[in-house]
Amino acid sequence: MSAITDPIADMLTRVRNAGRASLPEVSIPHSKMKIAIAKILKDEGYVAGVTTEGEGPKKAIKIIMRFDRDDVPVIRGLRRVSKPGLRRYVESTKIPRVLNGMGTAILSTSKGILSDKDARRQKLGGELLAFVW
């Protein structure tokens, strides 16, 4: 098995695929950044729950997916913005609005991983990690 060069893109792809396959939950390898992104997804209402399982190198994040009444996933789309080959940084005044505020941008700032609303409130810019809608 080859090494993953972009673990954040791998996480977003696993969540996107779990939604499209109507899976109730998805398991992802653990990292602090992935936990922070998963907690933002939970706080913004895109997923139902986030838990950590296992210990040491076998540690994993379990994300419980959220669906509406018609069994359509709440997450309609996920897009990785800043990639290892091309990083995207934005100022606090230039943080983009995803679908006119209906979606969420996830940023890596000096205060940690934040949603676009929190970054604007704290007047922080940073690396634009992903868009969720």
Rosetta blueprint (number, residue, H / E / L):
1 M L
2 S L
3 A L
4 I L
5 T L
6 D L
7 P H
8 I H
9 A H
10 D H
11 M H
12 L H
13 T H
14 R H
15 V H
16 R H
17 N H
18 A H
19 G H
20 R H
21 A L
22 S L
23 L L
24 P L
25 E E
26 V E
27 S E
28 I E
29 P E
30 H L
31 S L
32 K H
33 M H
34 K H
35 I H
36 A H
37 I H
38 A H
39 K H
40 I H
41 L H
42 K H
43 D H
44 E L
45 G L
46 Y L
47 V E
48 A E
49 G E
50 V E
51 T E
52 T E
53 E E
54 G L
55 E L
56 G H
57 P H
58 K H
59 K L
60 A E
61 I E
62 K E
63 I E
64 I E
65 M E
66 R L
67 F E
68 D L
69 R L
70 D L
71 D L
72 V L
73 P E
74 V L
75 I L
76 R L
77 G L
78 L E
79 R E
80 R E
81 V L
82 S L
83 K E
84 P L
85 G L
86 L E
87 R L
88 R L
89 Y E
90 V E
91 E L
92 S H
93 T H
94 K H
95 I L
96 P L
97 R L
98 V H
99 L H
100 N H
101 G H
102 M L
103 G L
104 T E
105 A E
106 I E
107 L E
108 S E
109 T E
110 S L
111 K L
112 G E
113 I E
114 L E
115 S E
116 D H
117 K H
118 D H
119 A H
120 R H
121 R H
122 Q L
123 K L
124 L L
125 G L
126 G E
127 E E
128 L E
129 L E
130 A E
131 F E
132 V E
133 W L
